[in-house]
């Protein structure tokens, strides 16, 4: 990989991380505003609850898609941890192939559901629901691409680095 490309990827990763941090800060700030208005001023705000929910949904899917490396996602690794390296490779390949296939199958259904949501808006902020839930499609595609990249790494001669 050239130095210029590697430098660009570092900046892209920083940008992606910054977006995730801003999404989380938005959710947290909205939560604090909500608590202050509800319990200090005794005047609850309707929009903060919805804004926090939207920011939280985006934060979770954004982080899952771009910030958490695929090998650090939640796993059931009781058998995997005790297996020899070749079995780990086989298990990792199998699970990645299944995940990529499942996510690929989900993409058209997600498009269909998002198309259905184009006519609906959130109750308070009136944001089109397609914008609220499109982060799921982003997650599906980004995670599948990471899965394909991991499969590629597991099929290379230096596959032990992927375990």
Legacy VTK file of the C-alpha trace (Angstrom):
# vtk DataFile Version 3.0
C-alpha trace
ASCII
DATASET POLYDATA
POINTS 163 float
0.000 0.000 0.000
1.411 3.354 -0.960
2.122 5.974 1.674
-0.390 8.380 0.112
-3.175 5.782 0.183
-2.323 4.757 3.739
-2.336 8.406 4.836
-5.726 8.891 3.179
-7.128 5.844 4.973
-5.872 7.189 8.311
-7.702 10.476 7.679
-10.815 8.616 6.553
-10.756 6.562 9.765
-10.348 9.731 11.843
-13.310 11.289 10.051
-15.458 8.211 10.576
-14.506 8.149 14.258
-15.295 11.863 14.573
-18.773 11.316 13.123
-19.349 8.514 15.648
-18.206 10.700 18.513
-20.451 13.552 17.340
-23.427 11.210 17.101
-22.796 9.983 20.642
-22.308 13.530 21.917
-25.585 14.511 20.272
-27.400 11.672 22.023
-25.751 12.438 25.362
-26.359 16.193 25.110
-29.986 15.618 24.180
-30.329 13.321 27.167
-28.881 15.951 29.513
-31.201 18.634 28.088
-34.129 16.265 28.516
-33.254 15.541 32.168
-32.698 19.230 32.933
-35.999 20.373 31.453
-37.986 17.495 32.939
-36.612 17.386 36.472
-35.196 20.851 37.078
-37.625 23.090 35.187
-40.542 20.629 35.345
-41.240 21.302 31.656
-40.499 18.141 29.661
-39.596 18.605 26.007
-41.032 16.199 23.462
-38.379 16.735 20.802
-35.414 15.725 22.989
-36.690 12.187 23.487
-37.038 11.662 19.761
-33.707 13.341 18.975
-31.904 11.160 21.528
-33.514 8.022 20.103
-32.485 8.930 16.550
-28.932 9.846 17.589
-28.650 6.612 19.576
-29.848 4.463 16.671
-27.331 6.123 14.356
-24.558 5.851 16.951
-25.058 2.116 17.408
-25.189 1.269 13.713
-22.433 3.736 12.777
-20.102 2.287 15.401
-20.971 -1.273 14.382
-20.335 -0.497 10.737
-17.226 1.667 10.898
-15.675 2.002 14.333
-15.588 -1.478 15.884
-13.273 -3.864 14.017
-15.034 -7.013 12.858
-12.933 -9.226 15.143
-14.039 -7.197 18.182
-17.781 -7.579 17.714
-19.662 -9.674 20.258
-18.974 -13.347 19.641
-19.668 -16.725 21.192
-16.121 -17.986 21.307
-16.137 -20.707 23.953
-15.205 -23.413 21.420
-13.192 -21.046 19.222
-10.766 -20.037 21.991
-9.749 -23.632 22.696
-9.486 -24.772 19.080
-6.189 -25.179 17.207
-5.283 -22.490 14.634
-6.517 -24.462 11.585
-9.898 -25.094 13.227
-10.122 -21.403 14.160
-9.480 -20.540 10.522
-12.234 -22.923 9.395
-14.675 -21.553 11.988
-13.842 -17.934 11.113
-14.233 -18.623 7.383
-17.541 -20.407 7.917
-19.039 -17.721 10.109
-17.841 -14.907 7.838
-19.269 -16.609 4.749
-22.603 -17.137 6.534
-22.702 -13.540 7.794
-21.864 -12.033 4.416
-24.486 -14.243 2.743
-27.123 -13.357 5.364
-26.387 -9.660 5.074
-26.493 -9.847 1.280
-29.909 -11.521 1.516
-31.116 -8.764 3.867
-30.148 -5.866 1.552
-33.118 -6.067 -0.878
-35.590 -6.520 1.991
-34.079 -3.529 3.746
-34.442 -1.461 0.556
-38.063 -2.565 0.354
-38.728 -1.542 3.951
-36.955 1.793 3.526
-39.069 2.429 0.444
-42.156 1.798 2.589
-40.833 4.288 5.163
-40.459 7.096 2.589
-44.097 8.024 3.230
-43.738 8.171 7.016
-42.295 10.834 9.308
-41.287 10.852 12.944
-44.012 12.024 15.316
-42.392 15.129 16.790
-39.504 16.310 14.609
-41.243 15.236 11.372
-38.018 13.719 10.028
-38.624 11.204 7.230
-38.273 7.758 8.796
-36.256 6.606 5.813
-33.463 8.920 7.013
-33.743 7.646 10.564
-33.483 3.967 9.670
-31.246 4.100 6.597
-28.281 3.643 8.943
-29.238 -0.041 9.071
-28.603 -0.405 5.337
-25.304 1.394 5.803
-24.445 -1.079 8.561
-25.362 -4.111 6.441
-23.218 -3.037 3.508
-20.224 -1.870 5.563
-20.205 -4.993 7.734
-20.488 -7.257 4.682
-17.532 -5.477 3.068
-15.515 -5.985 6.259
-16.557 -9.654 6.216
-15.399 -10.054 2.620
-12.085 -8.443 3.523
-11.694 -10.834 6.462
-12.503 -13.826 4.237
-9.828 -12.600 1.843
-7.360 -12.356 4.742
-8.224 -15.867 5.940
-7.569 -17.282 2.464
-4.136 -15.668 2.133
-0.877 -17.451 3.024
-0.488 -15.237 6.114
-3.962 -16.238 7.395
-2.680 -16.741 10.961
-2.613 -12.947 11.353
-6.424 -12.964 10.980
-7.058 -15.417 13.815
LINES 1 164
163 0 1 2 3 4 5 6 7 8 9 10 11 12 13 14 15 16 17 18 19 20 21 22 23 24 25 26 27 28 29 30 31 32 33 34 35 36 37 38 39 40 41 42 43 44 45 46 47 48 49 50 51 52 53 54 55 56 57 58 59 60 61 62 63 64 65 66 67 68 69 70 71 72 73 74 75 76 77 78 79 80 81 82 83 84 85 86 87 88 89 90 91 92 93 94 95 96 97 98 99 100 101 102 103 104 105 106 107 108 109 110 111 112 113 114 115 116 117 118 119 120 121 122 123 124 125 126 127 128 129 130 131 132 133 134 135 136 137 138 139 140 141 142 143 144 145 146 147 148 149 150 151 152 153 154 155 156 157 158 159 160 161 162
